[in-house]
């Protein structure tokens, strides 16, 4: 296991740290920053929940110090960053999470397959080439009345969860026309709770007893609930910090300290408190601290 050294260091000038990105990670990063700033006199911090898709551009433009993403950068995003800056961004995993598929409490279904999700959310079912599912009776004959029509809800395109779901479930196809989109998970969960035929996806920490979390499986496989460690759950994902660092350069001391802090026992304890899954060990941090922290 790697050891990371971060401490309450005095800086010659009043330091600042700006982080932008994932709505999923905003509660955790905000909690981290509240603790982190107490260790540095005069530290000014800012967390902007602008969505994971805004991170590559913000880092390329140099308007933020660190980006928080609920998915990995795509090849296209990295390519555009390299074209602009001449080097690739760096990243480190900070936690794991799962996207939970939720339906209205009155829905009799207990589970779905990824193929069925593709047919519900996709414009053309690229993964399965199957027919669209727009009526819950196509999946369960117990469905009656106003519950029959499927009403799907999604995040907006700036969300990392939108991109992750599109990649993992829709094989990068477009979402179906007419799907309602939400800036945040709280509003999405509210809508599923209040819509009899509603279905959507959300981070595990936003699920409450007003909605039903479905078990999921890959076609032909066993249905998997969202276990505490996400074992076998098909929509498990890693969450990341990204930053811009040209070859042969060092990060600012405060950037370096925060990245190291994200891997510390203190920070990882807060990961669990926020309903996410901590890293199994700090060894997932693939760079030695002296590579960029001197």
N, C-alpha and C positions, 0 to 999 in steps of 0.2 A: 504494500500500500504506500502511495506517495504521501509525503508530509508537506503541508502548505503553511508557510509562515506569513501571517498577516498580524499586524499589531497596531495599536493606537499611536500612530506616528505624528509628530508635529510637522506641519508644512510651512515653508517660508511665506507663502501667500495663501489667502483663503481659497481652498479648493472647491470645485463643484463637480457634480456628476449628473448627467442627463441620460435617462434610459427611456426608450420608446418601444412600442410593439404590442404584444399579445394581451388581449382582454383576459384570456385564461390565466395568464401568469401575473396579471396586475395585482391581485390580492397578495400573492406570495412575495413579489418583488417589493411592494409597498411595505409589507411587514419587515422584510430584510432591511430596507432603507431606514426604517424607523430605528432599528437596532444599530445598524451600521453607523449612522450619523452621530450616535452618542459617543463613539470611539474617536471622533476626529473633531477637534475644536474648529468651529466656524464653517464646517462643511455644509454646502448648499446642495440639495438633492431635488430631482424632479423626475416623476414617472408619468409618461404619457401613454394612455391606452388607445393607440391609433390602429391596432391590428397588425398581425405578423407581416402581411404583404407590404406594409410601408417601411419595414426595416431595411431591406437592401438599398433602396434609394436614399434613405436618411443617412445610412452609414457611408454610402458612396459620396454623398454631398458633404459629409463631415458635420452635419447639424446635431448629431447625438454622439455620445461616448460609447454606448452599448445598446444592442438591440435584443429584445426578448422575443423568441419565436416558439409557437406551439407546433411547429413542424420544421423539417429541414428546408433550407433554401433549395429551390429547383435548379436544374442545370442552366436554365435560361437566366434566372436571377443572378447566379454566380458569373455566367458569361458576360452579362451586362455590367456587373460590378468590375470584373477584370478589364473589360474594354475601357472603362472610365478611370480606374485607378492604377491599372497595370499589375495588380496582384490580387489573389483571392482573399476573401474574408476568413477569419479564424472563428472557431466555435468550440463550445464545451457543453455537454449535456448537464442539466442541473436537477432533473426530476423525471418521473414518468407519470403518465395520465392515461385515461381511456375516454373515448367518446361514447356516451351511453345513449342508446336509442330509446326514446320514451314515447308513450301513447297516453291518451286520456284514460282515466281510471275505469271508465265504463266499457272499454274495449276488452273483449273476452280473450284476445290473443295473449300468449305468454312468451312467445319466441318467434323469431324470423331468421331467414338465411340471408347471406349477403346478396345472393341472386335476387331474392324478393325485394330487398332494399333498392337494388339497382333498378328494378322495374317500377318501383314507387317514385323514386327521386329523379331518374334520368330522363332526358328528352328522347333518347333513342336506344336505351338499354344496350350499350356497346359491349358490356361484359357478357351478357347472356343471349342477346338477340331475341329475347322473349317479348311477349306482348305487355303493354303498360298495365299496371295495377292501379285503377282509379276508384275501385269499389271494394270495401272490406269483405264483401261476400265472396269475392274471388279467393279469399284465404280462409274464411271461416263462415260456415252456413248459419252459425248462431247469431250473426250480426243482424240487427233489425233497425227499422225506422231511420231517424236522422243520423245514426252512426254510420250509415252505409257509405257515404262519400268520403274518400280519403282526402284529407287536407294536410299537405306536407309543409313543414316550416324548416328554414335553413338560416345560417348566418350569412352575412354579406361577404362579397368577394375579397374584402381586405382582411378578413379573418383567416388565421392559420387553420382553424378547424374546418372552414369551408374548403380550403385547398386540400387538407388531409382527407376529408370525406370524399371529395371529388376524385382523388387519386386512388384511394383504397377501395371505395365502393362502386364508383361510376366509371372506372378505367379511363379517367380524364375526359369523359364525355360531358356535355353541357347538362346543367340541371334542367328539369322540366319547366316549361313556360308556366307562369302562374304561381309558382312556389313563393310564399311570403318570406321575406328576408328580414333579419333583425340584427341590429348593431351589437347587442349583448345577449348573453345566455339567459339572464333573469327574465327579460321580456319574452324570449322564446318559450321558456318553461311556463310562464303565465298563460301564453296563448294555447299551448297544448292542454293545460289544465282546464281552460275555459272553452275548448272546442271538442265536441263529442267525437268527431272523426279525425282529430289531430294526431300528427306524428312528427317528431323532430329528433334532433341529436343535441347533446349538451355535455359539458364537462361533468365528471362524476360529482364534483363538489356542489353543483347547482341542483342536483336531483333532490326532490322532497316528496312528502307523502301525498301531494296533490296529483301526482302522475304515477304511471306504472313504468318501471324499467324492464325492458325486454331482454331475455337471453338471446344470444346471437350465435350463429354457426356459419362456417363455410359450407357450401352445399354438400350434403351427404355426411357431414361431420356431426359431432355431438354439440348440443347447445351449451354455450358457456355463459354463466353469469359474470357480472363484473366483480371478481374476487378482489380482495384487498391488495394482492400483488399482481392482479391482471393476468394470471396464468391462463393461457389458452384463449384469452378473449381476443377476438380478431381485430378490434379497433384500438388496441393499445398503441401508445406512441411515446416518444421521448420529447422532452422540452429543452430548449437551448438558449444560451446566451451567445450572441455574435458580436464581433468587433472588427474594426479595420486596423491592420498593423502591417506596414510595409516591411519587406525583408531587411534584416540588419538594423531594425529600429526597436526601441523599447516603448512600452506603454507608459502613460503617466503613472506615477506612484498610486494615485487614488483608483484608477482603472484596474491596475494590477491587484491592489488590495481587495477590491470588490469581487473580482473574478475568483481569487483565492478564497475569499469569504464564502462564496456560493458553494464551495466544496467542503466547508468546515462542518464539524459535528453540530455546532450551534445552528447553522443555516439549515442543515438537513433535518434537524428536529422540527423546525418550523415548516418544512415541506409537508411532513406528515400531519401537522396541526391544521394545515390548509386543505386537507383532503386529497393531496397528491401522494405519490409513492416515492420515497427517498431513493437515491442511488444505492445500489447494492454495496458499493464501496467507492472510495475516492479514486480508485485506480482507473475509473472510466475517464478521468482527466488525463489525456494522453501526452500532455506537454509537461516537462519539468518546469518548476517555477522559475528557475534561473534562465530559461529560454527567453523570457520576456519581462521579467520582474526586477531587473537590475537597473 
